[in-house]
Amino acid sequence: MGGGPPLVLVHGYVGDAKGTWQRQIDALSDEFTIVAWDGPGAGRSDDPPASWQMADFADCLADFIEALELERPHVCGLSFGGGVAIELYRRRPKIPRTLILADAYAGWAGSLPADEVERRLNQAVSMADLPAERLVNEVVPTMFSRSAPAEMIEAFAANISAFHPSGFPTMARAVAAADLRDVLPTIEIPTLLLNGAEDVRAPLAVAQYMHAAIRGSKLVVLPGVGHISSIEGADRFNEEVRSFVRLHA
């Protein structure tokens, strides 16, 4: 959608293209060609095999980009999507022109204590069998700051209710097993890190570690914003992305 330099948006494992990125599609398509990816297991895409790892998601994204004949797109990934973007760079470094990593991890195994990784994975696997209402109640409180407007949370909750029950745990297993710390020092393209100051899922310390590991990267902290910064901090998020892509177009 739109025109200008291509910007590919990669959602998290709790989300899909439209539910995560509508504010970016609306705001940034005046200047950029916006392509929001429904990864396997989300939105209108088919579910992936249960054995898929981050490398499989990254290869699928690479094939998607090449099928659309997007030349050196800017790649923006949120949460799980940030890990997919990092793995994409490892496997196909000539595809992305820049990386934008929003509330991202170097994989759960590469960013979180082992007991927290186990807790999250167990939660994700068990939630796949829960009614939509239970799924919403378990997940949504960790996605936004305490000051997020109720209507914003309700809209995202409605999006969660349409999740693929089998795709959800596959994405969780992939990000849980991933340790991408070795990739970070090898990144040689411009990289922007965006992180909500109130993010309890990918705490600021995770972004600070990645910022220190990726030479020449820029870290922007969004005050009062939780994990889904593309929604809760959309205005500042869009300003930062616009400026960064313009600079490196």
RADAZI-V81229 format. One line per field, one symbol per residue. ss: DSSP state (2 for helix, 1 for strand, 0 for the rest). psi: psi as a letter, one per 30 degrees, with the letter a starting at -180 (. if undefined). burial: b if it has 9 or more other ideal C-beta (glycine too) atoms within 8 Angstrom, else e. A space follows every 50 residues. Layout:
ss: ???
psi: ???
burial: ???
This chain:
ss: 00000111110000002222222222220000111110000000000000 00022222222222222000000111110222222222222000000111 11000000000002222222222222200002222222222200000002 22222222220000222222222222200022220000001111110000 0002222222222000011111000000222202222222222222200
psi: kalakkjkkjllfilaeeeegeeeeeeffffljkjjkjlkglbgllklkf fkaeeeeeeeeeeeeeefhkjilkkjkkbefeeeeeeeeeeiffekelkj jjhllhleffflleeeeeeeeeeeeeffglleeeeeeeeefffllfgkke eeeeeeeeeefgljffeefeeeeeeefkjgefeeffkglkkkkkkkfgjf eileeeeeeeeefjkglkkkkjkgkaeiffeeheeeeeeeeeeeeeeg.
burial: ebeebbbbbbbbbbbbbbbbbebbbebbbeebbbbbbbbbbbbebebbee ebbbebbbbbbbebbbeeebeebbbbbbbbbbbbbbbbbbbbbebbbbbb bbbbbbbbbbbbeeebbeebbebbbebbebebebbbebbbeebbbeebee ebbeebbebbbebeebbbbbbbbbbbbbbbbebbeebebbbbbbbbbbbe bbebebbbbbbebbeebbbbbbebbbbbbbbbbbebbbebbbebbeebe
